[in-house]
Amino acid sequence: MSGKQYDYLVVGAGFYGSVFAHEASCAGKKCMVIDKRSHIGGNCFTHNVADINVHEYGAHIFFTRQLDIWQYINKFSEFNHYVNSPIAMYKDEMFNLPFNMNTFRQLWGVKTPAETRKIIDQQTASYRNMDTISNLEQQSLSLVGRDIYEKLIKEYSEKQWGKPADQLPAFLIKRLPLRLTYNNNYYDVPYQGIPVGGYTKIFEKLLKNSEVRLNTDFMNDRENLSVIAEKIIFTGPIDEYFEYCYGALDYRSLRFEHKMLNGIDNYQGNAVVNYTSHKVPYTRTIEHKHFEFGEQPDTVISYEYPQSYETGTTPYYPVNDEKNDKLYKKYSKLAENEKNVVFGGRLGEFSYYNMDQSIASALKLSASELQG
């Protein structure tokens, strides 16, 4: 260091910031990690209620194809063998997800892959040869047909994104895998699970050698915080950093309601249940104990409500449409001129990163920053 108090100021204690801080501290660097929330872990924060590890910001199932990332995260926690197998409720009908032979049997009473192919081919025939596919509705109908679209995609997507399906971009559903096997494993990856004891203890280990300051909003004390370190790793919204000089990027937000159900040991029989009809205002209910195969006498249920994002509320999902991607590129050019600031993570890079992707991106940055 050359007169600065820290080598790095890391803004945000989610996976990207925490992994970078860990690697930097292991390399002998002094890090200050700040977060505007009252806890570490970002959206992966878990806390214990009645001996149940509650995912405060919705279901977080760790999954990856990358063995090196799986081995890395396992250094900080033992993982169980939880497999994500959500259920979908449409009015009074229940279906297995992802779309597989169980789903098709529930929809049509079919027994064989050949019967399934025939129905799907019939339902998609008039859409497959469309000259242009310009929205989510057309994309879905061309891939899976009307029955699946109407019951399992249309209203759920409209709730999730706050717009009619024929006004949503087609890229939101780049592909819809149709599995002609009885396999309810949502993630077709070799490595997945839940950290035994919750996610928060992972972040405690990642940050044990860094100074951590919570309830600290970089934007509210920017002048002072900007000068305490040689370099800033900024994982907040990139448009906020530049004070929305080109306008605000679009996100979708979420609201969660958590309920303790005393004396009920099993409320819904599954960790995640999606509600695909407009008749139900929330998109999902989460029963947290099932992530760790809990047998506690009580249970905790969370209700997930999508909502519009407004500047100052919590951004969850970047809206990566053409308009926003162009706007992000303008901010990205500004970022290139910030010699001592690196923008990373889902908000800093305006990209829908999964947990493993955030870790991989942070490790790539640390390898670049800390070499030599």
Phi, psi and chi 1 to 4 in degrees:
 res  aa     phi    psi   chi1   chi2   chi3   chi4
   1 MET       -  152.7  -69.7 -170.9  -65.3      -
   2 SER  -122.3   71.6   56.4      -      -      -
   3 GLY    88.6   -9.5      -      -      -      -
   4 LYS   -85.7  153.4  -60.2  -76.5 -172.4  178.5
   5 GLN   -73.5  -31.9 -167.7  174.9   -7.1      -
   6 TYR  -134.4  154.7  -57.0   94.8      -      -
   7 ASP   -74.7  -42.1  -66.5  -67.7      -      -
   8 TYR  -134.6  135.0  -68.0   99.5      -      -
   9 LEU  -102.9  117.7  171.3   69.6      -      -
  10 VAL  -104.2  117.8 -179.8      -      -      -
  11 VAL   -97.2  103.2 -179.6      -      -      -
  12 GLY   115.9  123.4      -      -      -      -
  13 ALA  -107.0   35.0      -      -      -      -
  14 GLY   -84.9 -163.8      -      -      -      -
  15 PHE   -62.8  -44.8  -99.1  123.9      -      -
  16 TYR   -60.5  -53.2 -171.9   95.6      -      -
  17 GLY   -65.8  -39.4      -      -      -      -
  18 SER   -70.7  -39.8  -61.7      -      -      -
  19 VAL   -65.5  -43.6  166.7      -      -      -
  20 PHE   -62.2  -45.0  178.3   84.1      -      -
  21 ALA   -60.5  -39.2      -      -      -      -
  22 HIS   -62.4  -49.4  173.8   77.3      -      -
  23 GLU   -63.9  -39.3  -64.7  -60.1  -50.3      -
  24 ALA   -65.9  -43.3      -      -      -      -
  25 SER   -67.0  -34.5   62.6      -      -      -
  26 CYS   -65.8  -25.3  -73.0      -      -      -
  27 ALA   -89.5    9.0      -      -      -      -
  28 GLY    88.2   10.4      -      -      -      -
  29 LYS   -88.2  150.5  -55.6  -62.9 -176.8 -179.5
  30 LYS   -98.9  123.2 -171.0  174.9 -178.1 -178.1
  31 CYS  -121.4  139.4  -62.7      -      -      -
  32 MET  -110.5  124.7  161.8   72.3   83.8      -
  33 VAL  -112.3  125.6  179.3      -      -      -
  34 ILE  -120.0  153.5   65.0  172.1      -      -
  35 ASP  -149.9  139.9 -159.2  -70.2      -      -
  36 LYS   -72.2  -21.7   64.3  169.1   65.4  176.1
  37 ARG   -79.9  173.6  -71.0  171.9  169.9  168.7
  38 SER   -91.5   11.0   61.2      -      -      -
  39 HIS  -149.4  162.3   58.0   73.9      -      -
  40 ILE   -87.4  169.6   59.1  176.3      -      -
  41 GLY    99.8   -7.8      -      -      -      -
  42 GLY    55.9 -138.5      -      -      -      -
  43 ASN   -73.6   -7.6  -68.5  -19.1      -      -
  44 CYS   -90.8    2.6  -62.4      -      -      -
  45 PHE   -56.8  130.3  171.7   69.0      -      -
  46 THR  -123.3  148.9   54.1      -      -      -
  47 HIS  -141.1  156.1   61.9  106.4      -      -
  48 ASN   -91.8  126.2 -165.3  -81.9      -      -
  49 VAL  -129.5  116.6  177.2      -      -      -
  50 ALA    53.2   41.7      -      -      -      -
  51 ASP    68.2   20.5 -159.6   32.0      -      -
  52 ILE  -116.8  130.0  -62.2  166.5      -      -
  53 ASN   -82.9  108.6  -68.5  -55.6      -      -
  54 VAL   -92.7  128.2  173.2      -      -      -
  55 HIS   -82.6   99.2  -63.1 -146.1      -      -
  56 GLU   -59.6  -34.0 -178.7   70.7   18.2      -
  57 TYR  -114.9   39.4  -56.2   99.7      -      -
  58 GLY    94.5  168.9      -      -      -      -
  59 ALA   -61.9  128.0      -      -      -      -
  60 HIS  -126.4  102.4  -78.0   79.9      -      -
  61 ILE  -105.4  121.0  -61.0  102.7      -      -
  62 PHE   -78.0  130.4 -164.4   93.0      -      -
  63 PHE  -149.8  147.7   65.9   97.0      -      -
  64 THR  -163.2  154.5 -173.2      -      -      -
  65 ARG   -92.8  -13.6  -65.9 -176.9 -178.0  -80.9
  66 GLN   -92.4  114.2  -63.6  178.7 -106.5      -
  67 LEU   -60.2  -38.7  176.4   58.9      -      -
  68 ASP   -65.1  -36.3   58.5  -25.4      -      -
  69 ILE   -70.8  -39.7  -60.6  -59.9      -      -
  70 TRP   -61.8  -44.4 -178.6 -116.5      -      -
  71 GLN   -65.8  -35.9  -68.5  172.5  -28.4      -
  72 TYR   -64.4  -51.3 -178.3   84.5      -      -
  73 ILE   -68.6  -27.7 -163.9   64.6      -      -
  74 ASN   -71.6  -10.5  -87.7  -96.1      -      -
  75 LYS   -70.4  -19.8  -67.0 -169.0  -63.0 -176.7
  76 PHE  -108.6   -8.2  -55.9   97.0      -      -
  77 SER  -166.9  149.6  175.8      -      -      -
  78 GLU   -75.5  140.0  174.8 -170.5   -4.5      -
  79 PHE  -112.0  141.0  -82.7   70.1      -      -
  80 ASN   -85.1 -173.9   67.4   19.9      -      -
  81 HIS  -103.9   30.2   56.9  -78.7      -      -
  82 TYR   -59.6  134.7  176.6   82.7      -      -
  83 VAL  -118.4  127.6  170.7      -      -      -
  84 ASN   -73.5  114.8 -171.9   28.0      -      -
  85 SER  -137.4   75.2  -57.7      -      -      -
  86 PRO   -70.0  161.0   24.2  -31.7      -      -
  87 ILE  -113.8  144.8  -61.5  -66.4      -      -
  88 ALA  -114.9  133.8      -      -      -      -
  89 MET  -112.1  122.0  -67.9  -73.2  -66.4      -
  90 TYR  -119.2  105.6  178.1   75.4      -      -
  91 LYS    56.0 -115.5  -61.9 -180.0  179.1  178.2
  92 ASP  -104.4   16.2   61.3  -11.6      -      -
  93 GLU  -107.0  145.1  -63.3  179.0  -87.4      -
  94 MET  -122.4  135.8  179.2  177.9  -74.6      -
  95 PHE  -134.0  149.0  -57.9   96.1      -      -
  96 ASN   -81.7  147.4  -71.3  103.1      -      -
  97 LEU  -124.2  155.1  -65.0  177.3      -      -
  98 PRO   -68.3  179.5   30.5  -36.5      -      -
  99 PHE   -62.4  112.9  -51.6  138.2      -      -
 100 ASN  -145.9 -174.7   66.3   73.6      -      -
 101 MET   -60.2  -30.1  -74.8  -59.9  -62.3      -
 102 ASN   -63.3  -44.8  -71.3  -54.0      -      -
 103 THR   -60.2  -46.6  -39.2      -      -      -
 104 PHE   -68.2  -35.0  -51.5  137.6      -      -
 105 ARG   -66.0  -39.4 -178.7  163.7  176.5   76.9
 106 GLN   -66.5  -34.6  -69.0  151.4   -5.8      -
 107 LEU   -76.7  -48.2  -85.8  166.8      -      -
 108 TRP  -123.3   -6.7  -56.7  -47.8      -      -
 109 GLY    76.0   14.3      -      -      -      -
 110 VAL   -72.1  158.2  -65.5      -      -      -
 111 LYS  -121.0  -19.7  -63.3  178.5 -178.4  178.2
 112 THR  -127.3  155.4   67.1      -      -      -
 113 PRO   -58.0  -36.1  -28.6   36.8      -      -
 114 ALA   -63.0  -41.7      -      -      -      -
 115 GLU   -62.9  -40.1  -68.4  175.8  -74.1      -
 116 THR   -64.4  -48.0  -57.7      -      -      -
 117 ARG   -57.2  -40.8  -74.9 -166.0 -167.0   96.5
 118 LYS   -61.5  -45.3 -176.7  177.2  179.3 -179.8
 119 ILE   -66.3  -44.5  -67.0  174.4      -      -
 120 ILE   -65.4  -41.6  -68.2  173.8      -      -
 121 ASP   -60.7  -40.3  -73.9  -14.1      -      -
 122 GLN   -64.8  -41.8  -71.3  171.8  -16.7      -
 123 GLN   -77.7  -22.7  -67.5 -160.2    5.1      -
 124 THR  -100.1   -9.5   58.3      -      -      -
 125 ALA   -55.3  -45.2      -      -      -      -
 126 SER   -76.4   -8.7   60.1      -      -      -
 127 TYR  -107.1  -22.0  -57.8  102.0      -      -
 128 ARG   -65.3  -27.9  -73.3 -162.1  -55.8  -91.3
 129 ASN  -102.4   21.8  -62.6  -39.2      -      -
 130 MET   -63.7  140.8  -65.3  177.3   66.3      -
 131 ASP   -62.7  -43.5  -68.7  -25.1      -      -
 132 THR  -137.3  142.1   59.0      -      -      -
 133 ILE  -112.7  110.8  -68.5  178.6      -      -
 134 SER  -113.0   -4.8   59.5      -      -      -
 135 ASN  -149.0  171.6   59.6   58.2      -      -
 136 LEU   -63.1  -37.1 -179.4  142.8      -      -
 137 GLU   -61.4  -49.4  179.2  172.8  -75.5      -
 138 GLN   -63.3  -40.8  -66.5  171.2  -19.5      -
 139 GLN   -61.6  -45.2  177.6   82.5  -40.6      -
 140 SER   -65.5  -45.7  -58.9      -      -      -
 141 LEU   -63.2  -33.4  -69.6  169.8      -      -
 142 SER   -74.7  -21.9   70.1      -      -      -
 143 LEU   -97.1  -40.0  -67.4  171.4      -      -
 144 VAL  -128.8  -10.7  -62.4      -      -      -
 145 GLY    87.9  175.9      -      -      -      -
 146 ARG   -73.6  -38.6 -174.4  159.0  -65.6  -81.7
 147 ASP   -61.1  -50.3  -72.3  -13.1      -      -
 148 ILE   -65.6  -41.2  -65.6  174.4      -      -
 149 TYR   -60.7  -48.7  169.1   67.9      -      -
 150 GLU   -66.5  -37.8  -66.9  -74.9   -5.8      -
 151 LYS   -92.9  -30.1  -67.7 -172.6  175.5 -175.9
 152 LEU  -121.9   -8.6  -62.4  175.3      -      -
 153 ILE  -122.1  -50.5  -62.4  172.5      -      -
 154 LYS   -55.9  -64.4 -179.0 -179.1 -172.9  -62.3
 155 GLU   -71.3  -33.2  -65.2  177.5   41.2      -
 156 TYR   -62.5  -45.4 -174.2   87.7      -      -
 157 SER   -65.0  -38.4  -61.6      -      -      -
 158 GLU   -66.2  -38.5  -70.4  174.7  -14.1      -
 159 LYS   -65.9  -44.1  -76.5 -164.3  -68.0 -173.7
 160 GLN   -62.5  -41.3 -175.0   76.5   12.7      -
 161 TRP  -108.3   -7.9  -65.2  100.8      -      -
 162 GLY    74.8   22.2      -      -      -      -
 163 LYS  -143.3  155.0  -69.3 -178.1  179.2  179.7
 164 PRO   -59.1  147.6  -22.5   33.3      -      -
 165 ALA   -60.7  -32.0      -      -      -      -
 166 ASP   -79.2    1.6   60.3    4.6      -      -
 167 GLN  -112.4    0.6  -65.1  178.7   24.3      -
 168 LEU   -91.2  144.1  -69.9  170.7      -      -
 169 PRO   -67.3  146.0   21.4  -31.3      -      -
 170 ALA   -62.6  -29.4      -      -      -      -
 171 PHE   -65.7  -15.9   73.6   79.0      -      -
 172 LEU   -60.8  -26.9  -69.8  175.9      -      -
 173 ILE  -123.8   81.6  -63.5 -178.4      -      -
 174 LYS   -66.6  -36.5  -66.2  179.2 -179.4  177.8
 175 ARG  -155.1  152.9   63.5 -174.6 -174.7   91.1
 176 LEU  -126.6   96.4  -74.6  169.0      -      -
 177 PRO   -63.9  130.9   22.4  -31.7      -      -
 178 LEU  -109.2  107.6  -61.0  173.9      -      -
 179 ARG   -91.5  122.2  -64.8 -177.6 -173.7  165.5
 180 LEU   -93.6   40.8  -60.4 -177.3      -      -
 181 THR  -135.0  164.1   61.1      -      -      -
 182 TYR   -89.4   69.3  -69.4   89.6      -      -
 183 ASN  -126.8  111.6  176.8    9.2      -      -
 184 ASN   -93.1    9.1  -64.5  -35.5      -      -
 185 ASN   -73.4  110.0 -175.8  -13.4      -      -
 186 TYR   -63.6  -42.1 -166.3   83.8      -      -
 187 TYR   -96.9  117.2  -62.2  123.4      -      -
 188 ASP   -86.0   65.5 -174.2   21.2      -      -
 189 VAL  -134.8  158.3  -61.7      -      -      -
 190 PRO   -79.2  -18.9   25.3  -32.8      -      -
 191 TYR  -128.5  120.8  -47.3  109.4      -      -
 192 GLN  -158.4  158.8   66.1  178.1  -64.1      -
 193 GLY   164.9 -176.4      -      -      -      -
 194 ILE  -121.9  134.8  -62.4  -73.4      -      -
 195 PRO   -64.3  127.5   21.2  -30.5      -      -
 196 VAL   -64.5  122.0  177.2      -      -      -
 197 GLY    92.3    2.3      -      -      -      -
 198 GLY    95.7  169.2      -      -      -      -
 199 TYR   -78.8  -30.1  -79.4   93.1      -      -
 200 THR   -59.0  -36.0  -60.9      -      -      -
 201 LYS   -65.8  -26.3   70.3  176.1 -171.9  176.8
 202 ILE   -62.9  -45.4  -67.0  176.9      -      -
 203 PHE   -68.3  -33.6  -68.6   92.8      -      -
 204 GLU   -61.2  -39.2  -70.1  171.4  -11.7      -
 205 LYS   -72.4  -40.6  -68.1  177.1 -179.4  177.9
 206 LEU   -62.0  -33.7  -73.8  168.9      -      -
 207 LEU  -104.8    9.4  -64.1  171.5      -      -
 208 LYS   -64.4  -24.6   68.6  177.2 -178.6  178.1
 209 ASN  -105.3   12.3  -66.9  -41.0      -      -
 210 SER  -112.6  152.7  -62.0      -      -      -
 211 GLU   -81.5  131.5 -172.6  173.7  -22.9      -
 212 VAL  -120.2  131.3  177.3      -      -      -
 213 ARG  -127.4  113.2 -171.4 -175.7  -62.0  174.5
 214 LEU   -94.6  174.0  -58.5  174.8      -      -
 215 ASN    52.4   37.5  -59.4  -56.6      -      -
 216 THR  -127.1  111.8  -58.4      -      -      -
 217 ASP   -96.9  114.5 -171.0  -24.4      -      -
 218 PHE   -52.8  -42.2  175.5   83.6      -      -
 219 MET   -68.2  -23.1  -60.0  -55.0  -64.0      -
 220 ASN   -83.8  -17.1  -70.9  -16.7      -      -
 221 ASP  -137.2   40.1 -166.4   19.6      -      -
 222 ARG   -59.6  -42.7 -178.5  172.3 -175.1  159.4
 223 GLU   -59.5  -44.8 -174.6  175.5  -10.0      -
 224 ASN   -77.0  -42.5  -68.0  -40.7      -      -
 225 LEU   -69.3  -28.6  -69.3  170.7      -      -
 226 SER   -68.6  -16.4  -67.3      -      -      -
 227 VAL  -109.2    4.5  -63.1      -      -      -
 228 ILE   -90.5  -10.7   64.6  172.9      -      -
 229 ALA  -134.2  156.6      -      -      -      -
 230 GLU   -64.1  -34.2  -67.9  -69.0  -29.1      -
 231 LYS  -147.8  150.2 -153.7  161.3 -166.6  176.9
 232 ILE  -113.0  131.7  -63.3  171.5      -      -
 233 ILE  -105.4  109.1  -51.1  -61.7      -      -
 234 PHE  -106.3  116.3 -171.4   83.3      -      -
 235 THR  -110.6   10.3   73.3      -      -      -
 236 GLY   -83.6 -176.2      -      -      -      -
 237 PRO   -62.9  127.1  -21.3   33.5      -      -
 238 ILE   -65.0  -33.4 -170.7  170.5      -      -
 239 ASP   -69.7  -32.6   53.7  -20.8      -      -
 240 GLU   -65.8  -40.9 -178.5 -177.4   45.6      -
 241 TYR   -56.9  -40.5  179.8   89.6      -      -
 242 PHE   -93.1   20.0  -68.6  108.3      -      -
 243 GLU    54.1   36.4  -61.1  176.9  -40.3      -
 244 TYR    55.1   37.1  -50.7  103.5      -      -
 245 CYS   -64.7  -25.8   63.3      -      -      -
 246 TYR  -103.6    4.1  -66.2  131.6      -      -
 247 GLY   104.9  165.1      -      -      -      -
 248 ALA   -85.4  138.7      -      -      -      -
 249 LEU   -72.5  154.6  -69.0  162.9      -      -
 250 ASP   -95.9  138.2  -68.7  -31.5      -      -
 251 TYR  -135.1  166.9  -60.8   86.8      -      -
 252 ARG  -107.6  148.3  -76.5  -67.8  -77.5  171.4
 253 SER  -117.1  175.1 -168.4      -      -      -
 254 LEU  -138.1  154.5  -63.3  170.5      -      -
 255 ARG  -130.1  138.4  175.8  174.0   63.3   86.5
 256 PHE  -120.0  139.4  -63.1   93.3      -      -
 257 GLU  -119.2  127.8  -70.4 -177.3    4.6      -
 258 HIS  -111.7  133.9  -53.5  -70.5      -      -
 259 LYS  -128.9  130.7  -70.3 -173.6  178.4  179.7
 260 MET   -88.5  124.7  180.0   79.1 -154.2      -
 261 LEU  -110.8   96.1  -58.2 -179.4      -      -
 262 ASN   -73.7  139.6  -66.2  -53.9      -      -
 263 GLY    78.5    2.4      -      -      -      -
 264 ILE  -112.3  114.8  -62.0  175.8      -      -
 265 ASP   -91.4  -11.6   65.3  -12.3      -      -
 266 ASN  -158.7  103.2 -171.4   -1.9      -      -
 267 TYR   -85.2  -46.7  175.8   75.1      -      -
 268 GLN  -129.2   -1.2   62.3 -173.7   24.7      -
 269 GLY    74.6    5.6      -      -      -      -
 270 ASN  -156.1  150.8 -154.8   54.8      -      -
 271 ALA   -67.2  -41.1      -      -      -      -
 272 VAL  -129.6  127.0  179.8      -      -      -
 273 VAL  -125.5  121.8  177.1      -      -      -
 274 ASN   -89.8  141.0  -68.3   -1.0      -      -
 275 TYR  -113.9  110.9  -71.5   82.5      -      -
 276 THR   -96.8    0.0   63.4      -      -      -
 277 SER  -101.5  148.7  166.7      -      -      -
 278 HIS   -63.6  -20.0  -79.7  -48.9      -      -
 279 LYS   -63.2  -25.0  -70.8 -177.8  177.9  -67.7
 280 VAL  -105.0  124.5  178.8      -      -      -
 281 PRO   -73.9  -22.3   26.1  -34.6      -      -
 282 TYR   -96.0  160.1   40.9   83.9      -      -
 283 THR   -92.3  -30.6   49.5      -      -      -
 284 ARG  -146.5  152.9  -52.9 -162.7  -80.6 -175.3
 285 THR  -119.5  142.1   54.4      -      -      -
 286 ILE  -124.3  124.9  -60.4  156.2      -      -
 287 GLU  -108.2  101.6 -172.2  167.5    9.4      -
 288 HIS   -64.8  -32.4  -57.2  -92.7      -      -
 289 LYS   -60.9  -27.0   67.4 -171.2  -58.3  178.3
 290 HIS   -71.8  -17.4  -65.8  -52.5      -      -
 291 PHE   -63.9  -29.2  -72.1  130.8      -      -
 292 GLU  -121.7   22.8  -62.3 -175.2   62.0      -
 293 PHE    55.1   41.9  -43.4  109.3      -      -
 294 GLY   -71.7  150.7      -      -      -      -
 295 GLU  -124.2   27.5  -62.3 -179.2   -4.7      -
 296 GLN   -65.6  154.6  -60.1   89.1  -19.1      -
 297 PRO   -72.7  -16.2   25.6  -34.8      -      -
 298 ASP  -118.9  175.8  -52.1  -49.3      -      -
 299 THR  -147.7  159.8 -164.5      -      -      -
 300 VAL  -122.0  129.2  177.7      -      -      -
 301 ILE  -116.0  138.1  -62.7  -67.5      -      -
 302 SER  -119.4  138.5  -63.6      -      -      -
 303 TYR  -109.5  129.8  -59.3   83.0      -      -
 304 GLU  -109.1  117.2 -175.9  173.4  -47.0      -
 305 TYR  -112.8  117.5  -64.4   83.7      -      -
 306 PRO   -68.0  148.9  -15.6   29.2      -      -
 307 GLN  -152.9  164.5   60.1 -177.1   23.0      -
 308 SER   -66.6  148.0  -61.4      -      -      -
 309 TYR   -96.1  133.6  168.3   74.8      -      -
 310 GLU  -127.5  147.3  -62.9  177.3    1.6      -
 311 THR   -51.7  126.3  -58.0      -      -      -
 312 GLY   105.2  -19.4      -      -      -      -
 313 THR   -90.8  179.8   59.9      -      -      -
 314 THR   -85.7  120.2  -57.9      -      -      -
 315 PRO   -82.7  134.8   28.8  -29.5      -      -
 316 TYR  -115.2  -55.1  -77.4   89.6      -      -
 317 TYR  -114.1  115.8  -57.7  112.7      -      -
 318 PRO   -62.1  137.8  -17.4   29.5      -      -
 319 VAL   -92.4   93.2  179.3      -      -      -
 320 ASN   -87.7   56.7  -67.7  113.9      -      -
 321 ASP   -91.2  179.8   57.8   13.0      -      -
 322 GLU   -60.6  -42.9 -175.3  177.0   -2.6      -
 323 LYS   -61.2  -47.8 -179.1 -165.5   80.2  169.9
 324 ASN   -72.2  -33.9  -78.0  -75.6      -      -
 325 ASP   -64.5  -37.7  -73.3  -14.7      -      -
 326 LYS   -65.6  -41.1  -74.3 -178.6  179.0  178.2
 327 LEU   -65.8  -41.1 -176.6   56.9      -      -
 328 TYR   -62.1  -38.4  168.0   67.7      -      -
 329 LYS   -60.7  -34.9  -73.6  179.2 -179.2  177.6
 330 LYS   -66.4  -42.1  -66.2  172.9   71.8  173.3
 331 TYR   -68.4  -35.5  -78.7  118.3      -      -
 332 SER   -63.3  -35.0 -176.4      -      -      -
 333 LYS   -67.3  -37.6  -73.6 -173.3  177.5  180.0
 334 LEU   -62.7  -40.0  -74.5 -178.3      -      -
 335 ALA   -62.2  -32.3      -      -      -      -
 336 GLU   -63.5  -23.8  -67.7  173.1    4.0      -
 337 ASN   -87.9   -5.9  -63.5  -36.8      -      -
 338 GLU   -87.1   93.9  -64.1  -74.9  -46.1      -
 339 LYS   -64.0  -31.3  -64.5 -179.2  179.7  179.3
 340 ASN  -112.1   20.6  -63.2  -43.7      -      -
 341 VAL  -129.7  132.6 -176.9      -      -      -
 342 VAL  -116.4  131.2  176.2      -      -      -
 343 PHE  -103.1  127.6  -63.1   84.5      -      -
 344 GLY  -149.3  168.2      -      -      -      -
 345 GLY    87.3 -179.2      -      -      -      -
 346 ARG   -58.0  -42.6 -179.7 -177.6  -73.8 -165.0
 347 LEU   -86.2  -37.9  -56.2 -178.8      -      -
 348 GLY   -68.4  -28.8      -      -      -      -
 349 GLU  -110.2    4.4  -62.8  176.6   66.6      -
 350 PHE    46.9   56.0 -163.0   65.2      -      -
 351 SER  -142.4  139.8 -179.1      -      -      -
 352 TYR   -79.7   82.0 -173.3   79.0      -      -
 353 TYR   -82.1  136.7  -81.5  158.3      -      -
 354 ASN   -79.9  172.2  -66.0  -41.5      -      -
 355 MET   -59.8  -43.6  -71.1  179.9  -79.4      -
 356 ASP   -65.8  -33.1   65.6  -34.4      -      -
 357 GLN   -69.9  -36.6  -66.9  169.9  -45.3      -
 358 SER   -63.6  -42.8  -71.3      -      -      -
 359 ILE   -63.6  -46.3  -67.3  169.7      -      -
 360 ALA   -61.0  -40.9      -      -      -      -
 361 SER   -66.6  -40.2 -176.9      -      -      -
 362 ALA   -66.9  -38.0      -      -      -      -
 363 LEU   -67.7  -36.1  -70.6  173.4      -      -
 364 LYS   -63.7  -44.1 -177.9  178.4  178.1 -179.9
 365 LEU   -63.5  -44.7  173.7   65.6      -      -
 366 SER   -64.1  -37.2   63.2      -      -      -
 367 ALA   -62.6  -38.0      -      -      -      -
 368 SER   -72.4  -44.4  172.3      -      -      -
 369 GLU   -71.2  -38.2  -81.1  -75.9  -44.1      -
 370 LEU  -101.7    1.1  -54.9  170.4      -      -
 371 GLN   -65.3  135.8   61.1 -177.0   -2.9      -
 372 GLY    74.7      -      -      -      -      -
